[in-house]
Amino acid sequence: MTTDPYAAMAQPFTRHYATIRGQVRDVLAARQLSGHAPAAPALVADIGGGGGPQAFRLARDGYDVALLDPSVQMLAIARDGLAREHPSVRERVRLVEGYGEQASTLLGRSVFDLVLCHGVIMYVDDPAALIAELGAVARPGGIVSLITKNAAALAMRPALEGRFEDALRGFDAVADVGGMGVLNSAHTLPQLECWLDEAGCDLLAWYGIRVLTDHLGARPPGPDMDQILAAEWEAGRRDPYRHVARLIHVIARKRESAS
């Protein structure tokens, strides 16, 4: 029997979306993407889409979405959530079991107008190989949206939490234990740009996510959530703030000449 490598993270991920940090990530990622995404109707691949919050939002907006995830438990959460959606949304979402590194085999090559891979590459051994698959499934001219942990800011969370010994280690680290309790990697903007270029994609824009709230742990949203989101939106698109965000969000376009 094959072990589900992400089963232990399925419920923590679900709980994370109910926190300030989870909502900041979710809302900012969607808002940042909205300035670059093609208009609906369009074909979307959500690589490592987990329980489906991104896929369902896009389907409600009229996009047709293929959600690819290797976790049986994550897909079960997605299936349960999808069952509660309107029939018009359900018919626009397809759930596919498999790894992102299999995307072009399972979903097809040069098919999608928009390819998402949010919070996935920090968990894989070969990020370049996964990003190559994102480029492979995007059509020429298609948009690729990628979110990962920011290697330039690993000292920030522990410092703001008062863990200065951990903060000192963070200055030269390339990985740390994230909110799911799992050691995972972080990446730099030049690394991401290089891997995207190798995948046939040109960087269009980049943003930070969670500049001001990353130290808040599992705190639930309060009445000031709108102000928090407004402040995070501004910080995530301005220098110097975006450089110390917990997460980097890069938007790229597949070159018309790329196969």
C-alpha positions in Angstrom: 0.0 0.0 0.0 1.4 3.4 -1.0 1.9 5.8 1.9 0.3 9.2 1.5 3.2 11.6 2.0 1.1 14.6 2.8 -1.6 13.0 4.9 -0.3 14.3 8.1 -0.5 17.9 6.8 -4.0 17.7 5.4 -5.9 18.8 8.6 -3.2 21.4 9.7 -3.5 22.9 6.2 -7.3 23.1 6.6 -7.0 24.7 10.0 -4.4 27.2 8.7 -6.9 28.7 6.3 -8.9 29.8 9.3 -6.1 31.9 10.8 -4.9 35.4 10.1 -1.8 34.1 8.4 -3.8 31.7 6.3 -6.3 34.3 5.2 -3.6 36.8 4.4 -1.9 34.2 2.1 -5.2 33.2 0.5 -6.6 36.7 -0.2 -3.3 38.3 -1.2 -2.4 35.4 -3.6 -5.7 35.8 -5.3 -5.5 39.6 -5.5 -2.0 39.6 -6.8 -2.8 37.0 -9.4 -5.9 38.9 -10.5 -3.9 41.6 -12.2 -2.2 39.0 -14.5 -4.7 36.2 -15.0 -6.5 35.7 -18.3 -10.2 36.5 -18.3 -12.6 33.7 -17.8 -13.5 31.4 -19.4 -10.0 29.9 -19.5 -8.3 26.6 -18.6 -6.4 26.5 -15.2 -4.1 23.8 -13.8 -3.8 24.0 -10.0 -0.7 21.9 -9.2 -0.6 20.7 -5.6 -4.0 22.3 -5.1 -4.7 20.4 -1.9 -8.2 20.9 -0.5 -9.2 23.1 -3.4 -9.7 26.7 -2.0 -8.0 28.3 -5.1 -9.6 25.9 -7.5 -13.1 26.5 -6.2 -12.7 30.3 -6.2 -11.6 30.3 -9.8 -14.4 27.9 -10.8 -16.9 30.3 -9.2 -15.5 33.0 -11.4 -16.1 30.9 -14.5 -12.7 29.1 -15.0 -12.4 25.4 -15.8 -9.9 24.0 -13.3 -7.9 20.8 -13.2 -6.6 20.3 -9.6 -3.7 17.9 -9.4 -2.5 16.6 -6.0 -0.7 13.5 -4.9 -2.5 13.2 -1.5 -5.5 11.0 -1.3 -6.5 12.7 2.0 -6.2 16.2 0.4 -8.3 15.1 -2.5 -10.9 13.7 -0.2 -11.1 17.1 1.5 -11.4 18.7 -1.9 -14.1 16.3 -3.0 -16.1 17.0 0.2 -15.8 20.7 -0.4 -16.7 20.5 -4.0 -19.9 18.6 -3.1 -21.0 21.7 -1.2 -20.5 24.0 -4.2 -23.2 24.9 -6.8 -23.6 22.4 -9.6 -22.2 25.0 -12.1 -19.0 25.1 -10.0 -18.7 21.3 -9.6 -18.8 20.8 -13.3 -15.9 23.2 -13.8 -13.5 21.4 -11.4 -11.7 18.1 -12.2 -9.7 16.4 -9.4 -6.7 14.4 -10.5 -4.4 12.3 -8.3 -0.7 12.6 -9.1 2.5 14.5 -8.5 3.3 17.8 -10.0 6.3 16.2 -11.7 3.8 14.1 -13.7 1.7 17.1 -14.7 2.4 17.0 -18.5 1.7 13.3 -18.6 -1.6 13.5 -16.6 -2.9 16.8 -17.8 -1.4 17.3 -21.2 1.2 19.6 -22.7 0.7 23.3 -23.7 -2.9 23.1 -22.6 -3.5 25.7 -19.9 -4.0 29.4 -19.9 -3.1 29.7 -16.3 -0.9 27.4 -14.1 -0.8 27.7 -10.3 1.7 26.1 -8.0 1.3 27.7 -4.6 3.2 26.5 -1.6 4.5 23.3 -3.2 8.1 23.6 -4.4 9.4 24.0 -0.8 8.4 20.3 -0.2 10.1 18.8 -3.3 13.7 17.6 -3.8 14.1 19.0 -7.3 12.2 22.4 -7.7 13.7 22.9 -11.2 12.1 19.7 -12.4 8.7 20.7 -11.0 8.9 24.2 -12.5 9.8 22.6 -15.8 6.5 20.7 -15.7 4.6 24.0 -15.0 6.1 25.4 -18.1 5.3 22.2 -20.0 1.5 22.3 -19.3 1.2 26.0 -19.9 0.3 27.0 -23.4 2.6 29.6 -25.2 1.6 32.9 -23.8 0.0 31.3 -20.7 0.6 32.6 -17.1 2.5 30.7 -14.4 1.9 31.7 -10.8 4.3 30.3 -8.2 4.5 30.8 -4.4 7.3 29.6 -2.2 9.2 30.4 1.0 11.5 33.4 0.8 15.1 32.4 1.6 16.0 36.0 2.2 13.7 36.3 5.2 14.2 33.2 7.3 15.4 35.2 10.3 12.3 37.4 10.4 9.7 35.1 12.0 11.9 33.8 14.8 13.1 37.3 15.6 9.6 38.7 15.8 8.6 35.8 18.0 11.6 36.6 20.3 13.6 33.5 19.3 16.9 35.2 18.6 19.1 32.1 18.6 16.9 30.7 15.8 16.9 34.1 14.1 20.7 34.1 14.0 20.7 30.6 12.3 18.1 31.9 9.9 20.4 34.4 8.2 22.3 31.7 6.4 19.7 29.0 6.3 18.1 27.5 3.2 15.3 25.7 5.0 13.4 25.8 8.3 10.4 24.2 10.0 7.2 25.8 8.8 3.8 26.2 10.3 2.9 22.6 9.5 5.8 21.4 11.7 7.7 20.0 8.7 11.3 21.0 7.6 11.0 22.5 4.1 13.1 24.6 1.8 13.2 28.3 0.9 14.3 29.9 -2.3 15.6 33.2 -3.6 14.1 35.3 -6.4 17.1 34.8 -8.7 16.8 31.0 -8.3 13.1 31.2 -9.2 13.8 33.4 -12.2 16.5 31.0 -13.4 14.3 28.0 -13.1 11.4 29.7 -14.8 13.7 30.8 -17.7 14.8 27.2 -18.1 11.1 26.2 -18.2 10.5 28.7 -21.1 8.9 31.4 -19.0 9.7 35.1 -18.5 9.2 36.8 -15.1 6.5 39.5 -15.2 6.1 40.5 -11.6 6.8 39.4 -8.1 5.2 40.1 -4.7 5.6 39.4 -1.0 3.0 37.7 1.1 3.0 38.0 5.0 5.4 40.9 5.7 3.6 42.2 8.8 1.7 39.2 10.2 3.9 36.2 9.9 4.7 36.1 13.6 1.0 35.8 14.7 0.9 32.0 14.8 -2.6 30.5 14.7 -4.4 33.7 15.8 -7.9 33.9 14.3 -9.1 36.9 12.4 -10.6 39.8 14.3 -12.6 42.9 13.4 -9.5 44.6 12.0 -9.0 41.9 9.3 -9.8 44.4 6.5 -7.1 46.7 7.7 -4.6 43.9 8.1 -5.3 42.8 4.5 -4.9 46.4 3.2 -1.6 46.8 5.0 -0.3 43.5 3.8 -1.4 44.3 0.2 0.7 47.5 0.3 3.7 45.9 2.0 3.7 43.0 -0.5 4.0 45.2 -3.5 6.5 47.8 -2.2 10.2 47.9 -1.7 11.8 47.4 0.8 9.0 45.6 2.6 8.3 42.8 0.1 11.9 41.6 0.3 11.4 40.4 3.9 8.0 38.7 3.3 7.7 35.1 4.4 6.5 34.0 1.0 7.5 35.1 -2.5 4.8 35.1 -5.2 6.2 35.2 -8.8 4.1 35.7 -12.0 5.6 34.6 -15.3 4.5 34.1 -18.9 5.5 31.2 -21.1 7.3 32.4 -24.2 5.4 32.1 -27.4 8.4 30.4 -28.9 8.5 27.8 -26.1 7.2 24.3 -26.8 
